[in-house]
Amino acid sequence: MRHSASQLVFAITSATAITLSVATPARAIPPAAAPTTPVIVTGSAEAQPGATAHLLAAGPDGRTWSSVASATIDRNGSYKIPSPDLGHLAKDANPDGLVNTVVLIPTQNGDAEPIDVVVDIGSKESPALRRTLIMDQVSAGAARKVTAPGADNVARSASASATQDGLPEEVPLMHVPAPRSHDQRVASGSATAAASCRDRYIRTLGRRKVFTAGHYATSAGARTTATMETGASSRLGVGVSATGKFGTFRTSGEAVRSRSTTTKYPSGTSNQHNYSYWQYNMYRRDCTRTQHQLASRTYRAVAGTFRGGATYIRPSATPAAWKCEPYRKGSSFTLNRNRAWRNYYGADLGGPIGVNLSAETGYTTKARIYFNVNRWSVRLCGTNNYPGNYPQRIVVRTT
């Protein structure tokens, strides 16, 4: 039987399922990001490439320090120490999550320089590294002698840079490629474990007056009060010398200490620097980079226990502060967050060692400054930021 062409086409299309498919290019799968780890300390060293910089954590007695992380000096003289297992540090963290550690930096002659640094891990219960420390600024400098130790010197404004004062800078977290399993084994082996320091008590430096907090006003419209509760943290500069003799000390690093009592300082409506007293001691620190090789011997002037006390002076100078917001009568503001101002001459050690050391306290809920606008409306002006961003210092000004 004969069929027309149109009938044949109909028969095929109705009787047979024909599937047409269009090939699509495979979706490109981005490569997995290489694993990284936070950097706890970075810096540069005048040492031969291949030498090792170490991060040391305190032992149970608080006077021995052992390596928990390390990094090799590269050909440019730089190093980046990756964050260790934070469990090594969390056991020694104070209530604010701050930990005393030591960075052992190799030198050109094969020795090593130990520098006390404070590491911020957030909290003891849930440790997480907050910032990276930059040690480039830390360098051996001539000791700065104090000709007339006392309140006038302790109250001075910070006119020296961190480079001169040997204090590390804190910056947002840096990262480096995560070490391979082989690198992990090497980093935790005997060579790293051999790097250590030990502190030996030499003598007392006595009860020393230390700056706690400053508040300032060119208007008496607000009454200001500084309160430091039990457990509040103070970052106190460490004095270092090769001989321990008067006039040879310089600031090199800092240590964190916690208050054992609560202090509410007298309130005021003008410029005011508040002080308390800490016990300071001298220690000799011996550090080794191998089991039998002495890498350095230094003498350290460092704060010990909190002695208490509450006193103040009224400095004549008011810091520059023009980041202002208005506050009406009846309002208030509490400065209880972010890093406080560091007074580079805030610890009165001029008498026993010939140089004043740095001091910084706050700000937290335990270390705060309260502004009560109780007389007339004012402006609160921050030195480095607006009040809502919690600046280092605030000046009360007229509206």
Backbone torsions as a table, in degrees:
resi	resn	phi	psi	omega
1	MET	NA	137.6	-176.2
2	ARG	-95.2	141.6	178.5
3	HIS	-124.4	152.0	175.5
4	SER	-77.1	163.5	-179.2
5	ALA	-62.1	-38.7	-178.9
6	SER	-67.5	-33.6	177.8
7	GLN	-68.0	-37.9	179.1
8	LEU	-65.2	-42.9	178.9
9	VAL	-61.8	-40.6	179.6
10	PHE	-64.7	-40.1	-178.6
11	ALA	-64.3	-39.7	-179.0
12	ILE	-68.6	-47.1	-175.2
13	THR	-70.3	-27.5	-179.1
14	SER	-87.1	-24.8	-176.2
15	ALA	-98.5	-17.0	-173.8
16	THR	-123.9	129.5	176.1
17	ALA	-84.7	116.3	-179.1
18	ILE	-108.3	121.9	-178.6
19	THR	-108.1	125.0	176.6
20	LEU	-107.2	134.3	178.9
21	SER	-131.6	143.7	179.1
22	VAL	-110.0	123.5	179.9
23	ALA	-68.6	128.2	177.3
24	THR	-110.4	143.0	-179.0
25	PRO	-65.0	142.2	178.9
26	ALA	-63.6	138.1	179.6
27	ARG	-68.1	131.7	179.9
28	ALA	-71.5	126.5	178.9
29	ILE	-94.8	116.3	-177.9
30	PRO	-62.5	143.5	178.8
31	PRO	-64.0	144.8	179.3
32	ALA	-63.7	138.4	179.7
33	ALA	-62.9	136.6	179.0
34	ALA	-64.4	135.8	-179.8
35	PRO	-64.2	141.6	178.8
36	THR	-127.6	166.5	176.7
37	THR	-135.7	145.8	-179.4
38	PRO	-64.9	151.0	175.0
39	VAL	-94.8	127.0	-179.5
40	ILE	-89.2	-35.1	179.0
41	VAL	-144.7	135.4	172.0
42	THR	-134.0	156.4	-179.3
43	GLY	174.7	-166.2	178.1
44	SER	-131.3	155.3	-177.5
45	ALA	-141.6	144.3	174.2
46	GLU	-87.2	74.8	-176.4
47	ALA	-142.0	163.0	178.3
48	GLN	-67.7	139.4	173.9
49	PRO	-54.8	139.3	-177.4
50	GLY	99.5	-17.2	174.0
51	ALA	-68.1	164.1	-172.7
52	THR	-118.8	132.7	171.0
53	ALA	-99.8	140.9	-174.3
54	HIS	-123.2	149.0	166.2
55	LEU	-106.3	124.7	-177.0
56	LEU	-110.0	139.6	175.4
57	ALA	-111.7	154.5	-176.2
58	ALA	-73.7	146.7	172.8
59	GLY	-84.9	-179.9	-177.3
60	PRO	-59.0	-30.5	-178.0
61	ASP	-84.1	-7.2	179.6
62	GLY	76.1	-0.6	-178.7
63	ARG	-119.1	-3.8	174.6
64	THR	-114.5	144.7	-175.8
65	TRP	-131.3	131.5	-178.1
66	SER	-128.3	149.5	-176.4
67	SER	-68.7	133.8	175.6
68	VAL	-121.4	-10.2	177.2
69	ALA	-161.3	155.7	-177.3
70	SER	-154.9	166.3	176.8
71	ALA	-151.1	150.7	-179.8
72	THR	-89.8	138.5	175.3
73	ILE	-70.0	126.1	-179.5
74	ASP	-84.9	-177.3	-174.8
75	ARG	-69.0	-16.1	176.2
76	ASN	-91.2	1.5	-179.3
77	GLY	82.4	14.3	-177.9
78	SER	-104.7	159.6	175.6
79	TYR	-147.5	153.6	175.4
80	LYS	-137.9	109.0	-179.3
81	ILE	-87.2	116.7	-179.7
82	PRO	-71.9	155.2	-179.3
83	SER	-62.4	132.0	177.4
84	PRO	-80.4	-179.2	167.3
85	ASP	-57.9	115.0	-172.9
86	LEU	-67.0	-9.7	174.5
87	GLY	-61.6	-28.9	177.0
88	HIS	-65.1	-27.4	-176.8
89	LEU	-100.7	-33.3	-173.7
90	ALA	-60.7	-30.9	-178.6
91	LYS	-63.2	-23.7	-177.8
92	ASP	-105.5	4.3	-176.9
93	ALA	-70.6	144.2	175.6
94	ASN	-86.4	178.9	-176.5
95	PRO	-58.2	-23.0	178.4
96	ASP	-89.8	4.6	179.7
97	GLY	77.8	22.4	179.6
98	LEU	-102.1	139.0	-174.3
99	VAL	-129.0	134.4	172.3
100	ASN	-80.6	128.2	176.4
101	THR	-137.2	174.8	177.3
102	VAL	-130.8	132.5	171.3
103	VAL	-101.7	123.2	-179.6
104	LEU	-102.7	106.3	-173.0
105	ILE	-103.6	125.1	179.2
106	PRO	-68.2	151.2	-180.0
107	THR	-115.1	173.4	-174.3
108	GLN	-66.0	-31.3	-177.3
109	ASN	-88.7	9.3	177.9
110	GLY	93.0	-4.4	175.7
111	ASP	-84.8	-165.0	179.1
112	ALA	-148.5	146.5	179.3
113	GLU	-111.0	119.0	177.4
114	PRO	-87.7	133.2	179.6
115	ILE	-128.2	126.7	178.4
116	ASP	-76.0	128.1	178.1
117	VAL	-134.1	154.2	178.6
118	VAL	-106.2	126.3	-179.8
119	VAL	-106.7	134.6	-179.2
120	ASP	-101.6	112.2	178.4
121	ILE	-112.9	15.6	173.5
122	GLY	83.9	-62.5	179.6
123	SER	-158.0	159.4	179.6
124	LYS	-73.4	-34.5	-174.9
125	GLU	-77.8	-38.9	-179.3
126	SER	-128.3	73.0	-173.9
127	PRO	-67.4	135.5	174.1
128	ALA	-151.7	124.9	-177.2
129	LEU	-59.9	130.3	-175.7
130	ARG	-93.8	-42.4	-172.2
131	ARG	-144.5	163.6	174.0
132	THR	-101.7	138.5	177.3
133	LEU	-94.3	132.3	175.6
134	ILE	-104.4	121.9	-176.1
135	MET	-101.7	6.2	-178.6
136	ASP	-57.8	-32.0	-175.8
137	GLN	-76.2	-17.4	-174.0
138	VAL	-82.4	113.3	179.4
139	SER	-147.4	151.9	179.3
140	ALA	-66.6	126.4	179.8
141	GLY	-131.9	167.3	178.9
142	ALA	-66.2	140.6	177.5
143	ALA	-63.7	139.6	179.6
144	ARG	-97.1	107.9	-176.4
145	LYS	-75.5	149.2	176.8
146	VAL	-111.0	119.7	-174.5
147	THR	-81.2	-27.7	-178.2
148	ALA	-138.8	77.5	-177.2
149	PRO	-60.1	146.7	179.0
150	GLY	149.9	-167.9	-172.9
151	ALA	-60.8	-37.1	-177.4
152	ASP	-61.6	-42.4	179.3
153	ASN	-71.3	-40.6	-178.6
154	VAL	-63.9	-30.9	-176.2
155	ALA	-84.4	-5.6	-174.5
156	ARG	-59.9	148.9	174.8
157	SER	-71.4	159.9	179.5
158	ALA	-75.4	104.9	179.9
159	SER	-108.0	-8.2	-179.5
160	ALA	-102.8	149.9	-179.7
161	SER	-83.5	165.6	178.7
162	ALA	-64.1	-27.1	178.2
163	THR	-59.8	-43.0	-179.4
164	GLN	-73.1	-28.3	-173.3
165	ASP	-96.8	0.5	172.7
166	GLY	64.3	40.0	178.7
167	LEU	-116.4	132.6	-178.1
168	PRO	-70.1	158.1	177.0
169	GLU	-100.5	141.1	175.7
170	GLU	-99.8	130.4	-179.2
171	VAL	-132.1	165.8	175.9
172	PRO	-55.4	154.2	-174.0
173	LEU	-56.4	130.0	168.6
174	MET	-96.2	162.0	178.8
175	HIS	-134.0	152.7	173.8
176	VAL	-132.3	161.4	176.3
177	PRO	-55.9	138.2	-180.0
178	ALA	-64.4	139.7	179.9
179	PRO	-67.0	147.4	175.5
180	ARG	-72.8	167.4	-177.9
181	SER	-59.7	-36.0	177.9
182	HIS	-64.1	-43.2	179.2
183	ASP	-62.2	-36.7	179.2
184	GLN	-62.0	-41.3	-179.2
185	ARG	-66.1	-41.1	179.4
186	VAL	-64.1	-42.4	-176.0
187	ALA	-65.5	-25.8	-178.6
188	SER	-102.9	11.5	-177.0
189	GLY	-82.4	-169.3	-172.6
190	SER	-68.4	-30.7	-178.2
191	ALA	-63.6	-42.0	178.4
192	THR	-70.4	-43.3	-176.8
193	ALA	-63.1	-23.4	-177.0
194	ALA	-72.5	-23.7	179.0
195	ALA	-71.3	123.8	-175.4
196	SER	-159.6	164.5	174.9
197	CYS	-136.8	155.3	176.3
198	ARG	-138.1	133.6	179.3
199	ASP	-102.1	133.4	178.5
200	ARG	-121.6	127.0	-179.1
201	TYR	-64.6	132.7	179.0
202	ILE	-108.2	-57.0	-179.4
203	ARG	-166.3	165.7	176.6
204	THR	-82.3	146.8	172.6
205	LEU	-107.2	3.0	172.4
206	GLY	85.9	-175.9	179.8
207	ARG	-82.3	120.2	-173.6
208	ARG	-119.9	142.2	179.8
209	LYS	-79.7	130.0	-173.2
210	VAL	-131.5	132.4	177.0
211	PHE	-63.4	135.8	178.5
212	THR	-110.6	-55.2	-176.5
213	ALA	-157.1	150.1	177.1
214	GLY	-124.9	138.3	171.1
215	HIS	-136.3	152.9	-164.4
216	TYR	-139.5	151.7	-178.7
217	ALA	-156.6	136.5	167.5
218	THR	-109.2	3.4	175.2
219	SER	-134.5	140.5	-179.8
220	ALA	-93.9	21.1	-177.5
221	GLY	-74.7	-15.8	-179.3
222	ALA	-128.9	144.8	176.0
223	ARG	-104.2	130.1	-171.7
224	THR	-115.8	137.2	-177.8
225	THR	-134.7	131.2	174.8
226	ALA	-102.1	131.2	179.2
227	THR	-127.9	129.5	177.9
228	MET	-122.5	111.6	-175.3
229	GLU	-88.7	168.0	174.4
230	THR	-54.5	131.3	-179.4
231	GLY	92.9	-7.7	178.9
232	ALA	-62.3	139.3	-175.1
233	SER	-92.0	139.8	171.5
234	SER	-124.6	130.8	173.4
235	ARG	-93.9	114.5	-172.9
236	LEU	-118.6	128.3	-177.3
237	GLY	-61.6	149.2	179.3
238	VAL	-107.0	130.5	175.1
239	GLY	-91.9	134.7	-176.1
240	VAL	-128.2	138.9	179.4
241	SER	-144.0	150.7	176.2
242	ALA	-79.7	-22.0	-175.2
243	THR	-120.4	-20.2	-175.9
244	GLY	82.2	5.6	-177.2
245	LYS	-88.0	151.5	178.9
246	PHE	-55.4	135.5	177.7
247	GLY	87.5	-4.6	-179.0
248	THR	-105.2	2.6	-175.9
249	PHE	-86.0	150.9	172.0
250	ARG	-138.8	158.0	175.2
251	THR	-75.4	130.6	177.5
252	SER	-147.6	95.8	-180.0
253	GLY	85.1	-174.3	-177.5
254	GLU	-152.5	162.1	177.2
255	ALA	-131.2	147.5	178.9
256	VAL	-97.0	137.6	176.6
257	ARG	-132.3	152.1	-178.7
258	SER	-114.3	142.4	178.7
259	ARG	-73.6	145.1	-179.8
260	SER	-99.6	-7.0	178.4
261	THR	-140.3	167.5	177.0
262	THR	-96.2	134.9	179.2
263	THR	-126.7	125.3	171.7
264	LYS	-111.4	113.2	-175.6
265	TYR	-79.0	155.8	177.6
266	PRO	-56.5	137.0	178.6
267	SER	-78.1	160.4	-178.0
268	GLY	-156.0	168.5	179.0
269	THR	-121.9	18.4	178.5
270	SER	-142.3	-173.3	179.2
271	ASN	-60.2	136.7	-178.6
272	GLN	-153.4	128.9	171.4
273	HIS	-109.6	124.1	-177.8
274	ASN	-100.0	144.8	-176.6
275	TYR	-136.1	152.0	166.7
276	SER	-134.7	-172.9	-175.0
277	TYR	-123.4	138.0	176.5
278	TRP	-125.3	149.4	172.2
279	GLN	-82.2	130.6	176.1
280	TYR	-116.1	146.3	179.7
281	ASN	-135.7	161.6	174.9
282	MET	-109.2	135.4	177.6
283	TYR	-127.0	153.1	169.6
284	ARG	-103.0	129.7	-179.0
285	ARG	-112.9	121.4	174.6
286	ASP	-108.2	128.1	-178.9
287	CYS	-122.7	144.0	177.3
288	THR	-125.9	147.4	175.0
289	ARG	-104.8	-17.4	169.6
290	THR	-130.5	179.3	-174.1
291	GLN	-63.9	-27.9	-173.7
292	HIS	-125.4	-1.0	-174.9
293	GLN	-100.5	117.0	176.2
294	LEU	-74.7	120.0	-177.1
295	ALA	-93.5	-30.0	179.7
296	SER	-164.6	154.4	171.9
297	ARG	-136.2	118.7	-179.3
298	THR	-134.4	163.9	176.6
299	TYR	-114.8	136.3	-173.4
300	ARG	-123.3	134.0	170.7
301	ALA	-104.3	116.3	-171.0
302	VAL	-141.8	148.8	179.1
303	ALA	-70.2	145.6	175.7
304	GLY	-115.1	-111.4	-175.6
305	THR	-84.9	155.1	176.4
306	PHE	-80.5	128.8	-177.7
307	ARG	-96.4	-20.6	179.9
308	GLY	98.5	-157.5	-179.1
309	GLY	90.0	154.5	178.1
310	ALA	-148.9	111.5	178.2
311	THR	-140.9	170.8	-178.5
312	TYR	-156.1	162.7	169.5
313	ILE	-130.1	166.5	179.1
314	ARG	-115.5	92.7	-179.8
315	PRO	-66.8	146.8	-178.6
316	SER	-78.9	-29.8	-175.7
317	ALA	-82.0	138.7	175.1
318	THR	-111.4	129.4	-178.7
319	PRO	-66.6	153.8	176.1
320	ALA	-68.6	126.0	-177.7
321	ALA	-152.6	111.9	-175.1
322	TRP	-132.1	12.8	174.6
323	LYS	-94.8	88.8	-164.1
324	CYS	-112.3	151.6	169.4
325	GLU	-139.0	146.0	-178.9
326	PRO	-79.3	144.4	175.0
327	TYR	-130.9	120.9	-177.8
328	ARG	-76.6	157.0	175.3
329	LYS	-54.9	135.5	-177.6
330	GLY	96.2	-9.8	178.5
331	SER	-92.3	175.1	179.2
332	SER	-153.5	166.8	179.0
333	PHE	-151.9	141.6	178.2
334	THR	-121.1	124.0	176.2
335	LEU	-89.2	101.0	-172.4
336	ASN	-141.6	30.4	-177.7
337	ARG	-152.8	153.4	177.7
338	ASN	76.1	169.6	-178.5
339	ARG	-69.3	139.8	177.4
340	ALA	-83.3	175.4	175.1
341	TRP	-71.2	136.1	177.0
342	ARG	-94.9	120.4	175.0
343	ASN	-89.1	108.8	-173.8
344	TYR	-68.3	-14.8	178.7
345	TYR	-120.4	26.9	-167.5
346	GLY	-78.1	-14.8	179.9
347	ALA	-110.9	119.9	-171.7
348	ASP	-79.7	83.4	176.9
349	LEU	-109.4	9.8	-177.8
350	GLY	-59.1	-36.6	-179.0
351	GLY	-64.0	-54.8	-175.4
352	PRO	-81.9	-28.1	-176.1
353	ILE	-124.5	-10.5	175.7
354	GLY	92.9	6.4	179.2
355	VAL	-152.6	140.4	173.5
356	ASN	-83.6	151.3	-176.6
357	LEU	-113.5	168.7	-175.2
358	SER	-81.8	160.4	178.1
359	ALA	-151.4	138.7	178.2
360	GLU	-151.1	128.1	178.8
361	THR	-131.7	127.6	175.2
362	GLY	95.7	-178.5	-0.1
363	TYR	-106.5	140.0	174.3
364	THR	-145.5	-177.2	176.1
365	THR	-65.5	-18.3	178.6
366	LYS	-97.7	-10.8	-179.9
367	ALA	-135.5	96.8	-167.6
368	ARG	-141.7	161.9	175.0
369	ILE	-125.5	127.9	-174.6
370	TYR	-110.0	128.5	179.3
371	PHE	-110.3	114.1	179.9
372	ASN	-107.3	107.2	-177.8
373	VAL	-83.8	84.6	-169.1
374	ASN	-108.6	-6.9	-175.1
375	ARG	-112.2	-52.5	173.9
376	TRP	-156.6	166.9	-176.2
377	SER	-64.0	146.0	-177.1
378	VAL	-140.0	176.9	166.3
379	ARG	-113.3	135.2	171.1
380	LEU	-100.4	123.1	-171.4
381	CYS	-120.7	122.9	179.4
382	GLY	-88.0	150.4	179.7
383	THR	-77.3	-37.8	-176.5
384	ASN	-124.1	-2.9	179.7
385	ASN	-165.7	170.4	178.2
386	TYR	-77.6	157.7	-176.9
387	PRO	-52.0	-40.2	-178.7
388	GLY	-65.1	-16.1	177.0
389	ASN	-103.0	11.2	173.0
390	TYR	56.4	76.0	-178.7
391	PRO	-73.3	173.4	-179.8
392	GLN	-70.1	-35.6	177.8
393	ARG	-143.6	153.1	178.9
394	ILE	-128.7	138.0	175.1
395	VAL	-113.9	131.3	174.9
396	VAL	-84.7	122.9	-179.1
397	ARG	-125.9	165.2	176.0
398	THR	-69.9	158.9	-179.1
399	THR	-75.3	NA	NA
